[in-house]
């Protein structure tokens, strides 16, 4: 029997409930995984609230653990292997689960399951944003909102490895210290800070090459004013609430901007893209380039984990422990 966290109805964190389910035997191309760590991400909140669909009402898109059984056609993995995964099918909030074997990425001995489970999806997202969405490299200057968050820290670290200059926004001095430790070159501190003016000053009036906005609300419209002519803005979430309608005239022709709304879930549905970027992230973890494990919560305290993430009280990655 497996313990799962199910959404009884779309809405707030109080709608998360624990249930016990019986798992079927793995299909020929699947593995059975005893999970030891489960990543918590903003996509979980969007699915819990009803903004995104959730087919079986069990949340979670990344985790790590130990293989306990393999389907008849699985030859690349064995019982006892330590693995991590990210992507569909959704359903990671569980003590055990079945998973397509191609999703499971073997872990090196130096990478803890907690670190992998709390970082893999964020790392793949960052790799997508720094490559597929906009080609970041030496000389690139970028703006990262919520730079002390789980994705913000990973995005900052990987951007620095590519030789880019990172300007980050954070809500407090405590979070500024976290973002600074992740490698941000410049920080704009305060929920009400005029980050448009600060970016203008930091870039000598030019603007950044690319900006990443996971805040939403009214932040996206102001972020457009931070980017240079023919630059790119990537809208990657809405932690502060829905994004107001945006007129196409806000993008051009005067500003000549590109606006991207990339989906990491679409990105990781391609086997080659997924396994390439997952390997990049796991290698960076093994090399000590992506920070620590994050903050742990028991699986039974998934409600509190959601409250802390949604309220902005958390710093860095969060993960659940069955």
C-alpha positions as CSV (number, residue, x, y, z in Angstrom):
1,X,0.0,0.0,0.0
2,X,1.2,3.5,-0.8
3,X,0.3,6.8,1.0
4,X,-0.6,9.6,-1.4
5,X,-1.5,13.3,-1.1
6,X,-4.7,13.9,-3.1
7,X,-6.6,17.1,-3.9
8,X,-10.1,16.6,-2.8
9,X,-11.3,19.6,-4.7
10,X,-9.6,22.5,-6.5
11,X,-8.8,25.4,-4.1
12,X,-6.6,26.1,-1.1
13,X,-3.9,24.1,0.6
14,X,-6.5,22.8,3.1
15,X,-7.9,20.7,0.3
16,X,-4.9,18.4,0.4
17,X,-5.7,15.1,2.1
18,X,-3.8,11.9,2.8
19,X,-5.1,8.6,1.4
20,X,-3.9,5.0,1.2
21,X,-4.0,3.3,-2.2
22,X,-2.9,-0.1,-3.6
23,X,-0.5,0.1,-6.5
24,X,-0.8,-2.3,-9.5
25,X,2.3,-4.2,-10.6
26,X,4.5,-2.2,-12.9
27,X,3.7,-2.4,-16.6
28,X,6.3,-3.9,-18.9
29,X,8.0,-0.5,-19.5
30,X,7.7,0.8,-15.9
31,X,9.5,0.6,-12.6
32,X,8.2,0.7,-9.1
33,X,9.9,3.4,-7.0
34,X,10.0,3.7,-3.2
35,X,10.3,7.4,-2.9
36,X,12.6,9.1,-0.3
37,X,12.2,12.7,-1.5
38,X,9.6,14.6,-3.5
39,X,10.1,18.1,-5.0
40,X,7.5,20.8,-4.2
41,X,7.0,23.3,-7.1
42,X,4.8,26.2,-8.0
43,X,3.2,24.0,-10.7
44,X,1.8,21.9,-7.8
45,X,0.1,25.0,-6.5
46,X,-1.3,25.9,-9.9
47,X,-2.7,22.4,-10.3
48,X,-4.1,22.3,-6.7
49,X,-5.9,25.6,-7.3
50,X,-7.4,24.4,-10.5
51,X,-5.5,26.8,-12.8
52,X,-3.8,23.8,-14.5
53,X,-5.6,20.4,-15.0
54,X,-4.8,17.5,-12.7
55,X,-6.1,14.2,-14.1
56,X,-5.8,11.9,-11.0
57,X,-5.8,14.6,-8.3
58,X,-2.4,13.4,-6.9
59,X,0.1,16.2,-7.2
60,X,3.8,16.2,-7.9
61,X,6.1,16.2,-10.9
62,X,9.5,15.3,-9.5
63,X,11.0,12.9,-7.0
64,X,13.8,10.5,-6.1
65,X,14.1,7.1,-4.5
66,X,15.0,3.5,-4.8
67,X,13.8,1.0,-7.5
68,X,11.9,-1.8,-5.9
69,X,10.6,-3.6,-9.0
70,X,10.9,-3.5,-12.8
71,X,8.6,-4.3,-15.6
72,X,9.3,-7.2,-18.0
73,X,10.8,-5.0,-20.7
74,X,13.0,-2.9,-18.5
75,X,16.7,-3.6,-18.9
76,X,18.4,-0.3,-18.1
77,X,17.6,-0.3,-14.4
78,X,17.7,-2.9,-11.6
79,X,16.1,-3.3,-8.2
80,X,18.1,-1.2,-5.7
81,X,19.2,1.5,-8.1
82,X,18.9,5.1,-6.9
83,X,17.1,7.3,-9.4
84,X,15.5,10.7,-9.8
85,X,12.9,12.0,-12.3
86,X,10.9,15.0,-13.4
87,X,7.8,15.4,-15.6
88,X,4.6,13.6,-16.4
89,X,2.8,11.5,-15.4
90,X,1.9,13.7,-12.5
91,X,1.6,11.9,-9.1
92,X,4.9,12.3,-7.2
93,X,3.2,13.1,-3.8
94,X,3.3,9.4,-2.8
95,X,5.4,7.0,-0.7
96,X,5.6,4.7,-3.7
97,X,4.6,4.9,-7.3
98,X,5.0,3.4,-10.7
99,X,6.9,5.4,-13.3
100,X,7.9,5.0,-17.0
101,X,11.5,3.6,-16.9
102,X,12.8,6.2,-19.4
103,X,12.0,9.0,-16.9
104,X,14.3,7.6,-14.2
105,X,17.8,9.0,-14.2
106,X,20.4,7.1,-12.2
107,X,22.1,9.1,-9.4
108,X,25.8,9.3,-8.8
109,X,26.9,8.3,-5.3
110,X,27.8,11.9,-4.4
111,X,24.2,13.2,-5.1
112,X,21.7,12.8,-2.4
113,X,18.1,11.8,-3.2
114,X,16.9,15.0,-1.4
115,X,19.1,17.2,-3.5
116,X,18.1,15.6,-6.7
117,X,14.4,15.6,-5.9
118,X,14.4,19.3,-4.9
119,X,16.5,20.5,-7.8
120,X,16.0,18.4,-11.0
121,X,12.9,20.1,-12.4
122,X,14.1,23.6,-11.5
123,X,17.5,22.8,-13.1
124,X,15.8,21.5,-16.3
125,X,13.7,24.6,-16.4
126,X,16.7,26.8,-16.0
127,X,18.5,24.9,-18.8
128,X,15.5,25.4,-21.1
129,X,15.3,29.1,-20.2
130,X,19.1,29.7,-20.7
131,X,19.2,27.8,-24.0
132,X,16.0,27.1,-25.8
133,X,14.1,30.3,-24.7
134,X,17.1,32.7,-25.1
135,X,20.7,31.7,-25.7
136,X,22.6,33.0,-22.7
137,X,26.3,33.2,-22.8
138,X,29.3,35.4,-22.0
139,X,28.3,39.0,-22.1
140,X,24.6,38.4,-21.5
141,X,23.0,40.4,-18.8
142,X,19.8,39.0,-17.4
143,X,17.1,39.9,-14.8
144,X,15.8,37.2,-12.4
145,X,12.8,38.0,-10.3
146,X,12.6,36.1,-6.9
147,X,16.3,35.3,-7.1
148,X,16.3,33.7,-3.7
149,X,13.6,31.2,-4.6
150,X,14.3,27.6,-5.7
151,X,14.3,28.3,-9.4
152,X,15.9,31.7,-9.0
153,X,18.9,30.3,-7.3
154,X,19.4,27.5,-9.9
155,X,18.9,30.0,-12.7
156,X,21.5,32.3,-11.2
157,X,24.0,29.6,-10.7
158,X,23.7,28.1,-14.2
159,X,23.7,31.6,-15.8
160,X,27.0,32.4,-14.0
161,X,28.5,29.1,-15.3
162,X,27.7,30.4,-18.8
163,X,29.5,33.7,-18.1
164,X,26.4,35.9,-17.8
165,X,25.8,38.8,-15.4
166,X,22.8,38.3,-13.2
167,X,20.6,41.1,-11.7
168,X,18.2,39.7,-9.2
169,X,15.2,41.0,-7.3
170,X,14.4,39.9,-3.7
171,X,11.9,41.0,-1.1
172,X,14.2,41.3,1.9
173,X,17.8,41.6,3.1
174,X,17.6,38.0,4.4
175,X,16.7,36.8,0.9
176,X,19.3,39.1,-0.6
177,X,22.0,37.1,1.4
178,X,20.6,33.9,-0.1
179,X,20.6,35.2,-3.7
180,X,24.1,36.7,-3.2
181,X,25.4,33.2,-2.1
182,X,23.9,31.8,-5.2
183,X,26.0,34.2,-7.3
184,X,23.8,37.1,-8.2
185,X,26.1,40.1,-9.2
186,X,23.5,42.8,-8.4
187,X,20.5,42.7,-6.2
188,X,17.4,45.0,-6.0
189,X,15.9,44.6,-2.5
190,X,12.3,45.3,-1.4
191,X,8.8,44.3,-2.4
192,X,8.1,47.9,-3.5
193,X,11.5,48.7,-5.0
194,X,11.6,50.5,-8.3
195,X,13.3,47.7,-10.1
196,X,12.8,49.4,-13.5
197,X,14.8,52.4,-12.5
198,X,17.4,50.2,-10.8
199,X,17.9,48.0,-13.9
200,X,18.2,51.1,-16.0
201,X,21.0,52.5,-13.7
202,X,22.8,49.1,-13.5
203,X,22.9,48.7,-17.3
204,X,23.7,52.3,-18.2
205,X,20.2,52.8,-19.6
206,X,20.5,49.9,-22.1
207,X,18.4,47.3,-20.3
208,X,19.0,43.6,-19.8
209,X,19.1,41.1,-22.7
210,X,16.6,38.8,-21.1
211,X,14.3,38.9,-18.1
212,X,12.6,36.0,-16.3
213,X,9.4,36.7,-14.5
214,X,7.7,34.1,-12.3
215,X,5.9,36.6,-10.2
216,X,3.0,37.6,-12.5
217,X,0.4,40.1,-11.3
218,X,1.5,43.5,-12.3
219,X,5.1,42.7,-12.4
220,X,5.2,41.5,-16.0
221,X,4.2,44.8,-17.5
222,X,6.9,46.6,-15.5
223,X,9.4,43.9,-16.5
224,X,9.0,44.9,-20.2
225,X,10.5,48.2,-19.4
226,X,13.7,46.5,-18.1
227,X,14.7,44.8,-21.4
228,X,16.7,46.3,-24.3
229,X,15.5,46.7,-27.8
230,X,15.0,43.3,-29.4
231,X,15.5,41.6,-26.1
232,X,13.3,38.8,-24.6
233,X,11.0,38.5,-21.6
234,X,10.1,35.0,-20.4
235,X,6.9,34.8,-18.4
236,X,7.3,31.6,-16.3
237,X,4.7,31.8,-13.6
238,X,2.3,33.9,-11.6
239,X,3.0,33.5,-7.9
240,X,1.6,36.9,-7.1
241,X,-1.6,36.3,-9.0
242,X,-3.1,36.3,-12.5
243,X,-1.4,38.3,-15.2
244,X,-3.5,41.2,-16.6
245,X,-4.3,41.3,-20.3
246,X,-1.3,42.6,-22.2
247,X,-1.7,44.6,-25.4
248,X,0.6,43.6,-28.2
249,X,1.5,47.2,-28.6
250,X,3.4,46.9,-25.3
251,X,5.9,44.6,-27.1
252,X,6.3,46.6,-30.3
253,X,7.1,48.1,-32.6
254,X,8.7,50.7,-30.2
255,X,10.2,48.2,-27.9
256,X,10.7,45.4,-30.4
257,X,10.5,42.8,-27.7
258,X,10.0,39.0,-27.8
259,X,7.6,37.6,-25.2
260,X,8.0,33.9,-24.3
261,X,5.6,31.8,-22.2
262,X,7.6,28.5,-22.2
263,X,6.4,25.3,-20.6
264,X,8.9,23.0,-18.9
265,X,6.3,20.2,-18.9
266,X,6.1,20.5,-22.7
267,X,9.9,20.6,-22.9
268,X,10.4,17.4,-20.8
269,X,7.9,15.5,-22.9
270,X,10.6,15.1,-25.5
271,X,12.8,12.2,-24.5
272,X,16.0,13.6,-26.0
273,X,15.5,17.1,-24.5
274,X,14.6,15.7,-21.1
275,X,17.5,13.2,-20.8
276,X,20.0,15.7,-22.1
277,X,19.0,18.5,-19.7
278,X,18.5,16.1,-16.8
279,X,22.1,14.9,-17.3
280,X,23.3,18.5,-17.3
281,X,21.6,19.2,-14.0
282,X,22.7,15.9,-12.3
283,X,26.3,16.5,-13.4
284,X,26.2,20.0,-12.0
285,X,24.8,18.6,-8.7
286,X,27.6,16.0,-8.6
287,X,30.2,18.8,-9.2
288,X,28.7,20.8,-6.3
289,X,27.6,23.7,-8.5
290,X,23.9,23.9,-7.6
291,X,23.7,24.4,-3.8
292,X,22.1,22.3,-1.0
293,X,19.2,20.0,-0.4
294,X,16.5,22.6,0.4
295,X,14.0,22.5,3.2
296,X,12.3,19.2,4.2
297,X,8.7,18.6,5.3
298,X,7.1,15.2,6.1
299,X,4.7,14.0,3.4
300,X,1.9,14.4,5.9
301,X,2.8,18.1,6.2
302,X,2.3,18.9,2.5
303,X,-0.3,21.5,3.5
304,X,2.3,23.5,5.4
305,X,4.8,23.2,2.6
306,X,2.2,24.7,0.2
307,X,1.4,27.5,2.6
308,X,5.0,28.4,3.1
309,X,5.8,28.3,-0.7
310,X,2.7,30.2,-1.7
311,X,3.2,32.9,1.0
312,X,6.8,33.6,0.0
313,X,8.0,32.7,3.5
314,X,10.3,29.9,2.2
315,X,13.8,30.3,0.8
316,X,15.1,28.0,-1.8
317,X,13.8,24.6,-2.7
318,X,11.2,22.6,-0.7
319,X,10.8,18.8,-0.6
320,X,8.6,16.2,1.0
321,X,9.8,13.1,2.8
322,X,7.5,10.1,2.9
